[in-house]
């Protein structure tokens, strides 16, 4: 019943319109009130994903990041999740991961400034309108930071748009855009707004390479500082590997 309600097209159109308006307002507010860090950061990522059965899916991610565009990495995260396909376009996930922050201008210089273990529950809904591939992702996170505990809600609206093909198939060049809101249990309504704009190339049915810019606006700090990162992302889908052995 819940899945049928979420996939009702009239409901989805109204929900999407409300989310789109909220995202635009947030972006305009960010541009008008933020102080920008002029240095460009470096962000390298890998995403492994795929089906392990007709109903069950799995993904794993790794990220390393530096404040400047160099190899003095001061942050890493590694996480994974398993999901159940309620319908073809609606998946629920249970995930966990490690997130460590280090002193800037060092290469994972110890001791770490912050060590965090995180679990989360996720609902993921996908919609396709002609070439437009939308994704709605909601996460309820449980954050274990050193000796502290926090809850956090995150919502991301994403879009994949193939340019030279009608669909996302081999040799497709595509645009990738998403905006994510970080909503803490206490404090400002939005703690962080993360906007991403990039382009990718689908090398084959399994792998894609994506380049883009990440724009972080920190609302919990005075002046709402903005930080930009150049991100390189490798995506690998292992679904067909499992099919060959079943």
Secondary structure, 3 states (H helix, E strand, C coil): CHHHHHCCHHHHHHHHHHHHHHHHHHHHHHHHHCEEEEEEEEEEEEEEEEECCCCEEEEEEEEEEECCCCCCCCEEEEEEEEEEECCCCEEEEEEEEEEEECCCCCCCCCCCCEEEEEEEEEEEEEEEECCEEEEEEEEEEEEEECCEEEEEEEEEEEEEEECCCCCCCCCCEEEEEEEEEEEECCCCCCCEEEEEEEEEEECCCCEEEEEEEEEEEECCCCCCEEEEEEEEEEEEECHHHHHHCC
